[in-house]
Amino acid sequence: MSCGENLRDLLAPLGVYRWRDGSFQWGELKAAGAALDGVAQELGRIHREADLTTAREEGLESLCGLLGRDYGQRTPEELRGMLAAVLRVRGSSFTRQAVEDALQGCGSYAELEEGGNGLRLTVCFPRDTGPGEDWVGTVDFLESVLPCHVELRYQFRTITWAVLEESYPSWSALEAAVSRWSQLG
């Protein structure tokens, strides 16, 4: 039902207006209703974009701008998850678990270990060998949410000859298991 029809139904009990098609009063009321329909539609769009869980375009871009972040070409669902993860760390919710959860929300799996009376944070990437694909993004994220007095140390898992000798009894077993060095891990 349009706003014009709603207005007609509200005014009808007064009995002073003629609501025939083609009448001046009905035309004027339909025009006012069409304007209100446009306002309702725009307010619905603004409401959708203002809520992180439903935002699609402007709302996500604006929030990225407010946070000073550029998350590149991502789907709205991915972007919503990443922004929600970043927002969980802001303010007084700075805990090791909150930062780990936020990193996972941004697509990076890392384990954090506190040291030095909470002034040092060691970041380990147990699923990756060496720096992961989104290494720069992870560093940018950590440096943007952590207090500046916290010292960050990064720890990477590396593959050594000893690890290869433990995992594969011979070169032929290694070659049968993986075809590229990047597959080791």
ZADO-1210 file (C-alpha; in nm, 4 decimals, padded with zeros to 6 digits):
<atoms>
<atom x="00.0000" y="00.0000" z="00.0000" code="MET" pos="1"/>
<atom x="00.1414" y="00.3400" z="-00.0974" code="SER" pos="2"/>
<atom x="00.1643" y="00.6434" z="00.1294" code="CYS" pos="3"/>
<atom x="-00.1037" y="00.8157" z="-00.0841" code="GLY" pos="4"/>
<atom x="-00.3463" y="00.5320" z="-00.0178" code="GLU" pos="5"/>
<atom x="-00.2574" y="00.5414" z="00.3532" code="ASN" pos="6"/>
<atom x="-00.3267" y="00.9156" z="00.3637" code="LEU" pos="7"/>
<atom x="-00.6626" y="00.8631" z="00.1855" code="ARG" pos="8"/>
<atom x="-00.7607" y="00.5934" z="00.4360" code="ASP" pos="9"/>
<atom x="-00.6663" y="00.8190" z="00.7280" code="LEU" pos="10"/>
<atom x="-00.8644" y="01.1161" z="00.5927" code="LEU" pos="11"/>
<atom x="-01.1684" y="00.9216" z="00.4665" code="ALA" pos="12"/>
<atom x="-01.3517" y="00.9078" z="00.8047" code="PRO" pos="13"/>
<atom x="-01.3653" y="01.2905" z="00.8081" code="LEU" pos="14"/>
<atom x="-01.6033" y="01.2794" z="00.5114" code="GLY" pos="15"/>
<atom x="-01.5015" y="01.6190" z="00.3691" code="VAL" pos="16"/>
<atom x="-01.2898" y="01.5008" z="00.0755" code="TYR" pos="17"/>
<atom x="-01.3874" y="01.3458" z="-00.2558" code="ARG" pos="18"/>
<atom x="-01.1569" y="01.0604" z="-00.3520" code="TRP" pos="19"/>
<atom x="-01.2768" y="00.9899" z="-00.7048" code="ARG" pos="20"/>
<atom x="-01.0161" y="00.9177" z="-00.9707" code="ASP" pos="21"/>
<atom x="-00.9403" y="01.2359" z="-01.1618" code="GLY" pos="22"/>
<atom x="-01.0471" y="01.4663" z="-00.8781" code="SER" pos="23"/>
<atom x="-00.8114" y="01.7448" z="-00.7780" code="PHE" pos="24"/>
<atom x="-00.8026" y="01.6342" z="-00.4129" code="GLN" pos="25"/>
<atom x="-00.7153" y="01.2747" z="-00.4985" code="TRP" pos="26"/>
<atom x="-00.4435" y="01.3886" z="-00.7436" code="GLY" pos="27"/>
<atom x="-00.2930" y="01.6197" z="-00.4839" code="GLU" pos="28"/>
<atom x="-00.2993" y="01.3458" z="-00.2203" code="LEU" pos="29"/>
<atom x="-00.1400" y="01.0935" z="-00.4601" code="LYS" pos="30"/>
<atom x="00.1403" y="01.3438" z="-00.5370" code="ALA" pos="31"/>
<atom x="00.2082" y="01.3969" z="-00.1660" code="ALA" pos="32"/>
<atom x="00.1987" y="01.0211" z="-00.1141" code="GLY" pos="33"/>
<atom x="00.4491" y="00.9624" z="-00.3978" code="ALA" pos="34"/>
<atom x="00.6880" y="01.2115" z="-00.2356" code="ALA" pos="35"/>
<atom x="00.6519" y="01.0327" z="00.0968" code="LEU" pos="36"/>
<atom x="00.7120" y="00.6978" z="-00.0783" code="ASP" pos="37"/>
<atom x="01.0439" y="00.8367" z="-00.2064" code="GLY" pos="38"/>
<atom x="01.1384" y="00.9540" z="00.1428" code="VAL" pos="39"/>
<atom x="01.0507" y="00.6136" z="00.2902" code="ALA" pos="40"/>
<atom x="01.2594" y="00.4379" z="00.0264" code="GLN" pos="41"/>
<atom x="01.5627" y="00.6617" z="00.0906" code="GLU" pos="42"/>
<atom x="01.5276" y="00.6204" z="00.4689" code="LEU" pos="43"/>
<atom x="01.5184" y="00.2425" z="00.4209" code="GLY" pos="44"/>
<atom x="01.8427" y="00.2573" z="00.2194" code="ARG" pos="45"/>
<atom x="02.0079" y="00.4797" z="00.4822" code="ILE" pos="46"/>
<atom x="01.8948" y="00.2446" z="00.7594" code="HIS" pos="47"/>
<atom x="02.0346" y="-00.0574" z="00.5701" code="ARG" pos="48"/>
<atom x="02.3706" y="00.1116" z="00.5090" code="GLU" pos="49"/>
<atom x="02.3987" y="00.2363" z="00.8691" code="ALA" pos="50"/>
<atom x="02.3883" y="-00.1169" z="01.0102" code="ASP" pos="51"/>
<atom x="02.7074" y="-00.3212" z="00.9650" code="LEU" pos="52"/>
<atom x="02.5137" y="-00.6465" z="00.9382" code="THR" pos="53"/>
<atom x="02.3113" y="-00.5275" z="00.6370" code="THR" pos="54"/>
<atom x="02.5354" y="-00.2647" z="00.4715" code="ALA" pos="55"/>
<atom x="02.6238" y="-00.3283" z="00.1076" code="ARG" pos="56"/>
<atom x="02.7938" y="-00.0245" z="-00.0416" code="GLU" pos="57"/>
<atom x="02.8190" y="00.3217" z="00.1103" code="GLU" pos="58"/>
<atom x="02.8022" y="00.2000" z="00.4685" code="GLY" pos="59"/>
<atom x="03.0953" y="-00.0388" z="00.4252" code="LEU" pos="60"/>
<atom x="03.3017" y="00.2174" z="00.2325" code="GLU" pos="61"/>
<atom x="03.2335" y="00.4843" z="00.4945" code="SER" pos="62"/>
<atom x="03.3282" y="00.2562" z="00.7815" code="LEU" pos="63"/>
<atom x="03.6522" y="00.1577" z="00.6061" code="CYS" pos="64"/>
<atom x="03.7245" y="00.5274" z="00.5608" code="GLY" pos="65"/>
<atom x="03.6557" y="00.6020" z="00.9287" code="LEU" pos="66"/>
<atom x="03.8916" y="00.3235" z="01.0333" code="LEU" pos="67"/>
<atom x="04.1537" y="00.4383" z="00.7841" code="GLY" pos="68"/>
<atom x="04.1626" y="00.0961" z="00.6198" code="ARG" pos="69"/>
<atom x="04.1454" y="-00.0276" z="00.2629" code="ASP" pos="70"/>
<atom x="04.0474" y="-00.3921" z="00.2385" code="TYR" pos="71"/>
<atom x="04.0742" y="-00.4182" z="-00.1384" code="GLY" pos="72"/>
<atom x="03.8339" y="-00.6075" z="-00.3592" code="GLN" pos="73"/>
<atom x="03.6229" y="-00.8171" z="-00.1231" code="ARG" pos="74"/>
<atom x="03.2619" y="-00.9236" z="-00.1230" code="THR" pos="75"/>
<atom x="03.0259" y="-00.7361" z="00.1103" code="PRO" pos="76"/>
<atom x="03.0006" y="-01.0478" z="00.3315" code="GLU" pos="77"/>
<atom x="03.3805" y="-01.0729" z="00.3671" code="GLU" pos="78"/>
<atom x="03.4071" y="-00.7006" z="00.4316" code="LEU" pos="79"/>
<atom x="03.1344" y="-00.7127" z="00.6991" code="ARG" pos="80"/>
<atom x="03.3177" y="-00.9933" z="00.8792" code="GLY" pos="81"/>
<atom x="03.6499" y="-00.8130" z="00.8637" code="MET" pos="82"/>
<atom x="03.5076" y="-00.4829" z="00.9863" code="LEU" pos="83"/>
<atom x="03.3227" y="-00.6578" z="01.2695" code="ALA" pos="84"/>
<atom x="03.6514" y="-00.8257" z="01.3664" code="ALA" pos="85"/>
<atom x="03.8364" y="-00.4927" z="01.3698" code="VAL" pos="86"/>
<atom x="03.5630" y="-00.3238" z="01.5717" code="LEU" pos="87"/>
<atom x="03.5736" y="-00.5971" z="01.8379" code="ARG" pos="88"/>
<atom x="03.9287" y="-00.4964" z="01.9295" code="VAL" pos="89"/>
<atom x="03.8647" y="-00.1250" z="01.9676" code="ARG" pos="90"/>
<atom x="03.8288" y="00.0434" z="02.3024" code="GLY" pos="91"/>
<atom x="03.8577" y="-00.1557" z="02.6218" code="SER" pos="92"/>
<atom x="03.8308" y="-00.4994" z="02.4596" code="SER" pos="93"/>
<atom x="04.2059" y="-00.5294" z="02.3980" code="PHE" pos="94"/>
<atom x="04.2842" y="-00.8830" z="02.5097" code="THR" pos="95"/>
<atom x="04.4985" y="-01.1538" z="02.3550" code="ARG" pos="96"/>
<atom x="04.1893" y="-01.3575" z="02.2653" code="GLN" pos="97"/>
<atom x="04.0114" y="-01.0548" z="02.1138" code="ALA" pos="98"/>
<atom x="04.3107" y="-00.9787" z="01.8904" code="VAL" pos="99"/>
<atom x="04.3413" y="-01.3463" z="01.7848" code="GLU" pos="100"/>
<atom x="03.9682" y="-01.3546" z="01.7023" code="ASP" pos="101"/>
<atom x="03.9983" y="-01.0306" z="01.5072" code="ALA" pos="102"/>
<atom x="04.2928" y="-01.1667" z="01.3089" code="LEU" pos="103"/>
<atom x="04.0933" y="-01.4784" z="01.2228" code="GLN" pos="104"/>
<atom x="03.8012" y="-01.2578" z="01.1195" code="GLY" pos="105"/>
<atom x="04.0375" y="-01.0795" z="00.8806" code="CYS" pos="106"/>
<atom x="04.1478" y="-01.4099" z="00.7315" code="GLY" pos="107"/>
<atom x="04.4814" y="-01.4526" z="00.9109" code="SER" pos="108"/>
<atom x="04.5385" y="-01.7311" z="01.1583" code="TYR" pos="109"/>
<atom x="04.7914" y="-01.6335" z="01.4220" code="ALA" pos="110"/>
<atom x="04.8580" y="-01.7253" z="01.7818" code="GLU" pos="111"/>
<atom x="04.9679" y="-01.4538" z="02.0196" code="LEU" pos="112"/>
<atom x="05.1891" y="-01.4954" z="02.3208" code="GLU" pos="113"/>
<atom x="05.2312" y="-01.2224" z="02.5781" code="GLU" pos="114"/>
<atom x="05.5598" y="-01.1481" z="02.7484" code="GLY" pos="115"/>
<atom x="05.7529" y="-00.8725" z="02.9193" code="GLY" pos="116"/>
<atom x="05.4715" y="-00.7864" z="03.1624" code="ASN" pos="117"/>
<atom x="05.2276" y="-00.7409" z="02.8770" code="GLY" pos="118"/>
<atom x="05.4552" y="-00.5042" z="02.6881" code="LEU" pos="119"/>
<atom x="05.5705" y="-00.7610" z="02.4322" code="ARG" pos="120"/>
<atom x="05.3581" y="-00.9643" z="02.1971" code="LEU" pos="121"/>
<atom x="05.4966" y="-01.2535" z="01.9946" code="THR" pos="122"/>
<atom x="05.2892" y="-01.3349" z="01.6885" code="VAL" pos="123"/>
<atom x="05.3215" y="-01.6944" z="01.5618" code="CYS" pos="124"/>
<atom x="05.1820" y="-01.8252" z="01.2334" code="PHE" pos="125"/>
<atom x="05.1587" y="-02.2030" z="01.2907" code="PRO" pos="126"/>
<atom x="04.9688" y="-02.2797" z="00.9693" code="ARG" pos="127"/>
<atom x="05.2099" y="-02.1015" z="00.7365" code="ASP" pos="128"/>
<atom x="05.5686" y="-02.1723" z="00.6457" code="THR" pos="129"/>
<atom x="05.7407" y="-01.8357" z="00.6465" code="GLY" pos="130"/>
<atom x="05.5372" y="-01.5183" z="00.6005" code="PRO" pos="131"/>
<atom x="05.1862" y="-01.6032" z="00.4782" code="GLY" pos="132"/>
<atom x="05.0134" y="-01.4690" z="00.1712" code="GLU" pos="133"/>
<atom x="04.8564" y="-01.1753" z="00.3574" code="ASP" pos="134"/>
<atom x="05.1611" y="-01.0957" z="00.5683" code="TRP" pos="135"/>
<atom x="05.1523" y="-00.7215" z="00.4960" code="VAL" pos="136"/>
<atom x="04.7792" y="-00.7036" z="00.5750" code="GLY" pos="137"/>
<atom x="04.8308" y="-00.8846" z="00.9057" code="THR" pos="138"/>
<atom x="05.1145" y="-00.6530" z="01.0084" code="VAL" pos="139"/>
<atom x="04.9107" y="-00.3449" z="00.9106" code="ASP" pos="140"/>
<atom x="04.6126" y="-00.4706" z="01.1069" code="PHE" pos="141"/>
<atom x="04.8153" y="-00.5499" z="01.4203" code="LEU" pos="142"/>
<atom x="04.9953" y="-00.2183" z="01.4134" code="GLU" pos="143"/>
<atom x="04.6679" y="-00.0309" z="01.3710" code="SER" pos="144"/>
<atom x="04.4858" y="-00.1897" z="01.6668" code="VAL" pos="145"/>
<atom x="04.7605" y="-00.2495" z="01.9217" code="LEU" pos="146"/>
<atom x="04.8782" y="00.0256" z="02.1547" code="PRO" pos="147"/>
<atom x="05.2022" y="00.1823" z="02.0358" code="CYS" pos="148"/>
<atom x="05.3960" y="00.0857" z="02.3515" code="HIS" pos="149"/>
<atom x="05.3522" y="-00.2874" z="02.2837" code="VAL" pos="150"/>
<atom x="05.6577" y="-00.4416" z="02.1176" code="GLU" pos="151"/>
<atom x="05.5678" y="-00.6813" z="01.8369" code="LEU" pos="152"/>
<atom x="05.7797" y="-00.9827" z="01.7489" code="ARG" pos="153"/>
<atom x="05.6974" y="-01.2165" z="01.4646" code="TYR" pos="154"/>
<atom x="05.7802" y="-01.5842" z="01.4709" code="GLN" pos="155"/>
<atom x="05.7613" y="-01.8008" z="01.1599" code="PHE" pos="156"/>
<atom x="05.7679" y="-02.1723" z="01.1143" code="ARG" pos="157"/>
<atom x="06.0415" y="-02.2836" z="00.8806" code="THR" pos="158"/>
<atom x="06.1213" y="-02.6142" z="00.7188" code="ILE" pos="159"/>
<atom x="06.4688" y="-02.7411" z="00.7887" code="THR" pos="160"/>
<atom x="06.6547" y="-03.0466" z="00.6621" code="TRP" pos="161"/>
<atom x="06.5890" y="-03.2156" z="00.9962" code="ALA" pos="162"/>
<atom x="06.2129" y="-03.1664" z="00.9515" code="VAL" pos="163"/>
<atom x="06.2295" y="-03.3068" z="00.5974" code="LEU" pos="164"/>
<atom x="06.4314" y="-03.6100" z="00.7122" code="GLU" pos="165"/>
<atom x="06.1752" y="-03.6798" z="00.9862" code="GLU" pos="166"/>
<atom x="05.8781" y="-03.6451" z="00.7514" code="SER" pos="167"/>
<atom x="06.0089" y="-03.8236" z="00.4402" code="TYR" pos="168"/>
<atom x="06.2348" y="-04.1310" z="00.4446" code="PRO" pos="169"/>
<atom x="06.3786" y="-04.0591" z="00.0963" code="SER" pos="170"/>
<atom x="06.3815" y="-03.8057" z="-00.1869" code="TRP" pos="171"/>
<atom x="06.1491" y="-04.0234" z="-00.3907" code="SER" pos="172"/>
<atom x="05.8953" y="-04.0205" z="-00.1038" code="ALA" pos="173"/>
<atom x="05.9231" y="-03.6398" z="-00.0874" code="LEU" pos="174"/>
<atom x="05.8798" y="-03.6038" z="-00.4639" code="GLU" pos="175"/>
<atom x="05.5788" y="-03.8361" z="-00.4590" code="ALA" pos="176"/>
<atom x="05.4139" y="-03.6336" z="-00.1802" code="ALA" pos="177"/>
<atom x="05.4658" y="-03.2796" z="-00.3138" code="VAL" pos="178"/>
<atom x="05.5444" y="-03.1331" z="-00.6525" code="SER" pos="179"/>
<atom x="05.6450" y="-02.7802" z="-00.5370" code="ARG" pos="180"/>
<atom x="05.8374" y="-02.6459" z="-00.2398" code="TRP" pos="181"/>
<atom x="05.5437" y="-02.4207" z="-00.1526" code="SER" pos="182"/>
<atom x="05.3357" y="-02.7339" z="-00.0791" code="GLN" pos="183"/>
<atom x="05.5588" y="-02.8341" z="00.2085" code="LEU" pos="184"/>
<atom x="05.4161" y="-02.7434" z="00.5399" code="GLY" pos="185"/>
</atoms>
